[in-house]
Amino acid sequence: PLMSEINPSTQGKADGDLSDKPININDKSNSKALQMDGGREKQDEEACRVVSLLLGRRICCTLDDGRTAEGKFLCLDRLKNLILCDVIEVRKVPIIQSDNAAGESNNDSEISTEEDGTKYWYVERKLSQAMVPGSRLVKVEVSKEIWDETVGVK
């Protein structure tokens, strides 16, 4: 009984009812460790399917310095580098100037005040293409409408 607790292949069998048939190590159903790897393969396949469905759709990427880049998703490599086209980059720039200068607003910017009283400009710039380094990537977002339309609800 102690061995059946350790060896999952003997669980559910009576003592002395051990099968002598050979085990094919390439058969993934014979080992729990291999079954877990098979689960990982299914997760990888699902992730690849989702990424391929999102190609050509608008996504929003957040970088580690607080910038966001929203654009059409073109490419992803093994280092998580993303290539976007028709990109709008938004950065949060602190206002360090006097109150008179802070009152002037740029057409492409919006003024915001944080809880600590610090004022920021949200400055946008438009880029035809941008590469978002995977090492700086914090978050990737897709709108619910695009997600439901492309990937669907499981």
C-alpha positions, -999 to +999 in steps of 0.1 A: +000+000+000+029+024+007+042+019-028+009+027-044+010+061-027+044+069-042+039+053-076+008+066-094+009+038-119-001+012-093-029+032-077-063+015-079-047-020-084-049-047-058-017-059-042+000-084-065-020-073-095+009-054-111+010-055-149+042-065-166+034-048-199+061-023-211+055+014-208+061+036-238+080+067-226+068+086-257+032+080-247+023+112-227-005+095-209+019+073-189+035+099-167+020+127-146+051+148-154+046+143-191+009+150-187+018+183-171+041+191-200+013+182-223-009+207-204+018+233-209+019+225-247-019+231-248-015+264-230+013+274-255-009+264-284-038+285-270-015+315-264-003+313-300-038+310-313-049+341-293-019+361-304-024+352-341-061+362-338-051+396-324-027+404-352-039+435-370-060+447-341-055+477-319-038+471-286-025+493-258+009+486-243+021+501-210+059+505-205+078+505-172+083+543-173+046+550-174+043+556-212+015+540-231+016+531-268-016+523-286-015+510-321-022+482-346-004+449-335+019+438-363+045+415-348+057+397-316+091+380-313+104+355-287+118+383-266+083+399-263+093+428-285+061+442-301+058+461-333+029+485-337+018+507-365-003+539-365+008+545-329-003+571-304+022+574-276+011+591-243+036+602-217+031+618-184+054+649-180+056+667-146+050+704-147+080+721-130+074+756-143+056+785-127+018+787-124+016+811-153+033+786-176+013+757-163-019+775-172-009+774-209-019+742-225-007+725-257-033+713-281-021+677-278-018+677-241-041+675-210-033+687-175-039+664-146-033+667-108-022+638-087-032+633-050+001+648-038-006+680-057+018+674-085+006+686-119+013+666-150+008+671-187-003+641-207+015+646-240+006+626-271+027+620-302+018+601-333+042+576-348+038+556-380+055+526-364+071+518-330+089+489-315+080+483-279+109+464-262+098+433-243+122+442-215+103+475-209+068+460-214+046+459-182+011+453-196-008+447-229-045+455-231-071+448-256-106+464-256-134+441-246-151+446-280-120+435-299-115+406-275-151+393-279-150+399-317-117+380-323-111+355-295-146+351-282-157+340-247-149+304-236 
